[in-house]
Amino acid sequence: MARTEIKIVNYNIQKAIGTDFTRRPLRILRVLGEIDADFVVLKRESHLVHFLLYFNHLKP
């Protein structure tokens, strides 16, 4: 039987505030796109990020 690998990411987005102390939700989307995970678990997400994920057709 062939072995299947699944990439799971647990990501704490802290309300989309980066190390530069600015809120940029699109940065989160870019990072998630680069990771290219099969499953993403978001911690401390906001409704804005849910909206962006839905409309940018990323895998929730």
N, C-alpha and C positions, 0 to 999 in steps of 0.2 A: 504494500500500500504506500502510495506517495505521501510524503510529508508536506503539509501546508503550513506556511508561516503567516501569522497575522500580526500586524503592527498596531499596538494599542498605546495611546498617548494620554497621560494625565497632565493637564495644563491648568495652572492657577493664574488666571488673567488679571486678578486684582483690579477689577473695574477698568481694564485697558490702560492703566497708568504704567508707563515704562520707567526705566532707570533714570531717564531724563525728566521725570516728574510731569510729563504731559500726557493727556488722555488722547490716545489715537487708536480707536477700535480697528481701523483698516490695517494697522500694523499687525494686529492679532491675526487677521485673515491672511495676510501675506506669510506670516510665520507658519500657520497651519497648512497653507498650501505647499510650502517648502518641505514640511515634515512628511506630507503625503501618507498619513496614517489611515488604516482601515476603520479604526474606531477612535474617537476623541472624547475624553471626559473633561468637561470644563468646570473648574471650581471658581466660585465668586464671580460668576458671569452676571451681566446686566441684560435687561430687555433689549437694549440697543444692539448688543452683540448677537442675540437671537435673530433679530431683524436682519442684520447684515449677513449672517450665515445663510438664512433662507433665501435672500435675494441674490446672493452671489453663488448659489448652487454648490456650496461645499457639502461634503458628507457630514451631517450632524452627528 
